[in-house]
Amino acid sequence: MQIVTAREMYEVDRFTMEDVGIEGKILMENAGRAMAERLLQDVSRSDDILILTGTGNNGGDGFVIARTLFLKGYKVTVLSLVPEEKITGDARYHLELLKKVGVPFHIFQEGETDQWLSGKDVLVDAMLGIGVKGDLRFPYAQMVDKANKCEEALRIAVDIPTGVHGNEGEDPELAFMAHKTYTVQCPKESAYIEACARFYGEVEVVDIGLVTRPLAARPGKWVWTQNDVIRTFPKRKPFSHKGSHGRGIIIGGAPNMPGAVMMSARAALRTGAGLVTIAASHHLISTIAPYVAEATYTDLNVEGLDLNHFDAAAVGMGLGRSDKSASLFDDVLTRADLPLLIDADGLYHLKDRLHALKKRTAPTVLTPHFGEAARLLGTSVHELKVKPFSLTRAFSREYGVYFILKGPFTIVTSPEGEQYVVTTGNESLAKGGSGDVLSGIIMGLILQSKNIIEALCNGCWVHGKTAEILTRTSHSRYDLLASDLIEGLPQTFRDISQKMQ
C-alpha cells in the first residue's frame, strides 16, 4: 500500500484525468460513493448526520456522500463554510445535483457554530483537503475547535482531517480530531507523522480507481502489511539443516547489562536462526549460558574475534561505552565483511565513526529509537519526529545503510531511499529490552531471507504483532516484558505459517 505526499497525489489525479481521460466529476462521484458505502458501516438511520464542506474537491466529495446517504433514507444535512459562489468546478457540479435531489444545504453564518453542532450524532469533515497550508483561520478554526468538543458525536474525516497537511514537516496545533479517516486511494505521508497521526484516528483506504503509474519511477514509500509478510516470509525446506538457516554472532555484554545479549540471542533462535554465538566477557558467559543453552559462546577476553564463519553479526546490545568497548566496536565495524546490525551502545560509538560506514561493502543495518537517531543525524528529536521520512532517507543514501527508525510507526529505509512503514505494535513495547528482542528477531530473519529489506520489515512487523497478540490474550499493556515477547513469538509464527499454506 503506497504512501503519497500531497504533490504526488495531485500528480496521480492529473494523470488519471488528463492522460487516462477519466473526468474529474466521475472521480469525485466514485470517491463520494465509496466513502458513503464505507460510512454506512458506522452509522444508523436514526443518526443525525452533519457534513461540513469547503470549496474544493474535498467539499465535492462531501456533496456526493450527502446525496448518496440522503437517497438511501439517512438524515443528512450539509453545512458549507464558504459562500455558494466560491464553490466551482467539479464540486459545483455535484452541489447542483445535491440541491436538485433535495438534500438540506445551508451556508454557515458567524455565530451559528453551536446551533449546527448541537445534538448531531455524526460529524463528517469534508472542509479542506490535502492542499491546506498554514494554520486554520476563521471560520474553519472555530468550527474545528467546536467540533472536537462534541464528545458524543462520531467524527469522520474525508481523505485527511481539516488542518492537517498531506506531507511531513508540519506540527499542527489545531485540526479536526477524527475517530476515523477514510483516505482516498493512498494513505498520506502525514498519517505516519507522530504530530499528525493523533488527528487521523483509524485510517482506512478507499480505492476510487485512480491510476498511480506516475509514482512507479521514483523511490517510494509503502505500508508493510500482513499480505506483504505472507508473501515474503522465508519458507522452511523439509530437508534443511541448521546450517541452512544461518550462523549469527551477537557481540556485547557489559557487566551491568548481561540480559541484552541474552534476550537478543534467544529471540534470534526463536525466530529460526540455525546457529547463534554470543561473544561476551568470560565472567558473563557463566551468567548467560543457563538462560540460552542452545547458543555457543566466544570469550572476548581470551579469543580473538573471528567473524569468518558467520553469515551475519549484531553488535551493541549491552556492549557498554568504555574505551575497551569502543575498541571492540571499531574492530567489528572495520573487519566485519558480512551483514552487520548495530544497535544500542553500538550506535553511541558509531556517532564518531560515521565515515567508516562508507567503506563497508556488506549491508549495514542501524536500529535506533528517536533519541539515538537524532544524535546520529545531528538534529533534535522534535525535528526528526516532524520530518522522519526525508531525514532518514538522506542519511541512508549518504552512508549506504539500512535505517530502522523505531517508534509508533517504524520507518525502514534502504540505501536506495525506498521506505516502508510498519504499523504493528503498541505502547507495551515502550520498555527496556524490547529493542534487544527486535534486534534478535531481525538478525534471525536476515540469516534466513534472500532479501534484506524484506527481513527487516518482517522482523519489525513480527515484533509489533507479537505485542498486539499478547496484550490481547494474556497480558496488559503495562506488564508485558521484553522476555514475554520472546515466548510469544511461536504464536505469531504459527499464525503466519497457517496463512502461508
N, C-alpha and C positions, 0 to 999 in steps of 0.2 A: 504494500500500500504506500504509494508515493506521497511525500510531504512537499508542499509548494510554498513559495513566497507569494506575496501579492502580485509582484511583477510577472512571475511565472503563470499565475492563474489568469491574469489578463491576456497573456500570450496564448494560453490554451483557448480561452474564449474567442480571441480574434481568429486563430487558426480554424476553429470549428465553424465560425460564421463565414469568414471570407474565403478560405481555401477549400473547405469541405462543402460549404454552401447551405448550412442549416441556419435559418433565420433566427435572430435573437429572440423574437417573440415566441418562437416554438421552444427554444431552450428554456425560456422563462416559464412557459407552460409546463414543460417537463419537470423543472425544478420544483415549482409550486405544488404540482400534483403529487410528486414523490414525497415531498415533505408533509403534505396533508395526510397522505396514506400512513406515513410513519406516526404522525401526531394522533391519529385515531387510536393507536395502541395506548396512549397516555391520557386520553380524555373520555368523558362520558357525555351523553346527550343532555344531562342535567347541568353541565358546566356552563358558566357564563364566561365566554372567551373574548378577550380584548386583544386585537392585533395592532401593534404600534408600527407605523410606517414612516418612511422618509421620502427622498426624491429619486433615488437611483434604482439600480437593479434589485437591491435588497428589498426595497419597498415594493417593487413589482412582484417579486416572489411572494411577498405578504398578501398582495391583492389576489393572486391565484390561490393561495392557501385559503383565504377567507371565502372566495367564491366556491371552491370545492367543498369546504365544510358546510357552508350555507345550503348548498344544493343537496347535501346528504342529511339535512334536517338538524344541524347543530346551531346553537345560539351563538352567533358571531357578530362582533362589532369591530369596525376599522376606524382607528383614530390616526389621522395624518398630522404629523408635527410640522408640516410646511403647507403654505397656501397651495391650492389646487393648480394654479398657473405655473408653479415651479416643477410640476411633475410632467416630464416629457418622454419622448422616445417610446421604447417598448413598454416601459412602466405605465405610460399614459394610455397605451392601447388596452392594457389589462385593467386599468382603472375604469375605463369606459364600459368594459364588459361587466365589471363588478357592479357598477351603478345600474346597468340595464337589467340585471337579474334581481336587483332589489336588496343587495347587502347593505345594511346600515353603515353609512360612511359620514364621518364628521371631521371637521378641521379644528385642531387644538387652539384654544384661546388662553392667553395668560391668566393664571389664577384658577384654572379649571382642573388642575392635576389631580387633586384629591377626589373630586367627584367622579372622574373617569375610572380611577383605580379602585375605588371603594366597592367591596363586595365581589370583585372579579375572582373567579376560580383559576383561570389560566391567563397568563400574560405572554404573548408571543412577540419577541423583539425582531422586527424587520425594519429597523430605523436606518442604520448605517451599515455598510458592508466593509470589505477589506481595504477600501481606499481612504479610510479615516486618517487624518493627520493632526497631531497636537492634542491638547486636552479638549474635552467636551465643553461646548458652550450652550447657552440658552437657545431653544427650550430642551435640548437633549439632556443636558446635565441635570436639570430639575426633574425631568421625567424619570431618568435612570435612578437618581437618588431616591425618589419616592417609590419607584417600583421595587427596588432592592429591599425596602422596608415592609413590603407586603408579604409577611411571613407565611400567611395561609395559602398564598397563590403558588401554583406551579409555574415556574419561569422557563420558557423555551426560547433559545436564540436561533435565528436563521443564519446559517453559514458561519457567522462569527459574532460574538457579543458586541453590542454597540460600545464604543470606547476602547476596544482592543484593536491593536494594529495587526496586520497579517504577518508581519515579519518580526524577527528578533530585534533587539536594540531598544525596546521601549519598556517602561515600567509605569503603567497607568495607575493613577491614584483613584480614578472613578471609572467604572464600566458596569454594564449590565451583568448582574450576578446570576448566571443561568444555572438551573439544575441540570439541564441537558442542552447540548448544541447539536443541531443537525447540520453538518457541514457539507457543502456542495462538492461532489466528485473526489476531492483530495483533502486530507487534513492540512491545515495551515501551520506554518512554522511556529507561530506564537503559541499554539496549543501545547507545545512541549517546552515552553519557557516558564520557569517557576513563577515569575512575576505575573504572568498572564493566565496560566493554567487554572488558577482558582476561579476565574470568571467563567470558564467554559463549562464546568461541571462535567458530566459524562458526554464524551464525544462520539457521535455516530455519523458515519459517512453515507451520504445518499448519492448514488450513481444516477446521473441525468443524461448520460450519453455524450459527454464531451470527449474530444479526441486529444489525447495527451502526447501525441507524437513529437511536438516541438521540444519536449523535455528529454528525449532519448539521447541527444548528442552532448549532454553535459554531465559532470559528476552530480549525482542526485542524492536525495535523502529519502529514506523509506522507514516505515514502521515494521519492525521484525515481529511477525505474527506466529501463532501456533501452526498455521499452514506452512510457513517457512521452516519451522523446526521439523515438522513431519517430513517435509521434502528433502531436507539436507542432513538429517541426523545420521551419524555413522552406523552402518549395519554390521553386526557380528556374523562372521562366517563360521559354518559348522566345524570346519577343520582348522580353525585358527589356534594359535598357541600364545603363551604370554608375550613372546617377542613380537607377535603380530600387532599387539595393542600398545606398543611403545615403551621405551625406557626413559624415565624422567628423573631429574635430580632437583631437590629443593634445598637451598642453601640459606642458612640463618641460624637463629637460636642464641640470642643473648641470654645471660644468666637470669635476668628478671622477666623474660618472655619465652619460656620453653613451649608454651601452648600454641604459639603462632605456627611454627613449622609442623607441629604435631597435627593440628587441625587441617592445614593445607595438604599434608600427605594423606591423611585419612580421606579427605574429600576427593583427591585425585584417584585414590584406589577405589572408592565407592563409585566414581564416575566411569571406571572401566580401564584405567591405566594398567598395563601389563606388569610393569616393574617400577617401583618408586624407591629412590635412595634419598635418605636425609643426611645432609652434610652439616655437622654441628660440632661444637667442642665436646671433648670426651666426657666431661662431668655432666653434660646434658643428655647424652645418649642413654645412660642408665636410667634417667628420669623419664625420657620419652618412650623408650622401647616397649615397656609393658602396655602402653596405650596404642601402639601401632606395630603389632607383632608381624604384620605382613611386609613391612618395609625392610630394606637393608640400610646400613649405616656407614658413613665415612667420617673419621675423626679428623677434624680440621687442624688439630694440634700436632698430629703425628704425620699424616699423609699429605703429600702434595695433591692439590685438587685436579684430578684428571677427568676432563669432560669428554674425552674422545669416544666413550662407549655409550653416550646418551643421545636421545633424539630431541630432547627439549630440556630447558632448565628454568627454574624460578628462583629469584633472589630478592631478599629484602624483608620478608616476614620475620619479625623478631631478630633482625640482624644486629641491631644496635647502632650507635652513632659514634663509637670510639674511633681513634686513629687506626687501630687494628682492623676494625670493620670496614673502614674506608679503603684500606689497602686491599682487603679481600675483594671488595666490590670492584675496585679498579681492575684487578686481575681477571675477574669474571667478565666484566664489560668488554675488555680488550681481547680476551682469548677465546671467548665462547663463540665458536663458529657453528652455531645451532640456534633454533628459535629460543629467545630469551624473554621471560616475563619479569618485569621489575615492579615491585610494589613496596609500600610502607617505607622502611628505612632506606631501601634501595633508591626510592625516589628522592629522599633527602640528600643522599650522596650524589645523585645524578645532577642536581642543580648546577654544580660547579664543573661538570664534565660533559655538558651537552655536546660539545664539539666531537666527542668520541662516537656519538650516535651516527654521524655522517660517514664514519669509516667502516661501520658494520655492514656486512653483506647478507647475513642471515636476518630473518624477521625479528624485530624488537617490539614487544608489547608493553605499554605503560598502563597501569590501572589506578590512577589517582582519584581520590574524592576531591571536592571543590577546593578545600584548603590546600592540599598538595598540588593540585593542578594550577591554582593561582600563583603559587610560588614558582613553579616551573616556567610558567608563561610570563612571569614578571608583571602581573596585573592584580587587581583586587578581586575578592570573592564576589562582590556585588557586580562588578563589570563582567565577570565570567558568567554569572547567572543570567545576565541580561543578553549576552552575546555568546552563548556556548558553541553554536554551530560554526560561526566564522572564525572564532579564536582557536578552537581545537583543529579545525581544518587547516588553517595557516601553519600551525605548529607541526602537524603531521606531515604536511608537504615539505616543509623546510628541513625536517630532520629525518624523514623517511621512516616514520614509526607508525604502529597501530596504537591508537589512543582511546582508552576506555574511560570516559568521564562518568564516574559513578554518582548517582543521585536518584531522585524520584522518577526521572526519565533518564535512563542511562544512554549516553550517546557513544556509539562505537564508530571510529573514523579510521579509514585506511590511508596508507601513504599517498594514494592517488586522489584522495579527497572524497571518496564515497562515504556516506554516513548512514547509520542505522540507529533507530531509536527503539530501545527495549522498555516496555511499559509495565512488565510484571513486577511484583514486589509490593511491600507496604512498609509502614513505619516500624514494624517489628525488627527490621534489618538495621535500624539505627542503634547498633550496639557493638561493643568491642568484639572482634573476632570474625564478624561477618565478612569483612574483606579478605581475611586469610582463607576462609572457606571458598569464597568466589575464586581466588587465585588458584586454589587446588582444582576446582571444577574445570576452570578454563584450561589449565595445563593438561588435565586428563583428556579433554576433548581435542586439544592441539595434537596430542600423541596419536589420536585415533582418526583424525579428519584429514582429508586431502586438501581442503580449502581452509586457510587460516581465518578469514573473516567469518566464515560460517561457524567455525569452532568458537570464536569469541562471542558472536551473537547468541549462539545456542547456549553457551555457558552462562551468560548473563540472564537469559530467559529462564533456564532451569533453576538458577539460584533464586530468582524472584518468585517463580511459580511454586517452588517448594515452600517458601514462606507463606504464600497465599493458602496453599493446601493445609499446612499445619495450623495456621491461625483460624482456619475454618472448621477443622475437625478435632484437634486435640490440644491446642494452645491458644493463649490470648496474645494480643499484640504487645503486652507488657512482659510476659515471662519467657518468650521464645529466646533460647540461647543459640549461639553460633554452632555449638556441638549438636543441638537438636536438628539443625539444618542437615547435617551430615546423615543423621539417622533417618531423616525424612526423604532423602534422595531416592531410595528404592521405590517409593510410591510414585514419585514423579516419573521415573524411568519406566515403570510398568505402564503408566498411562500413555506415555509416548510410544512404547513398543506396541501396545494394543492398537493405537491409531495408525501405526506404520504398516500393519498387516493388511 
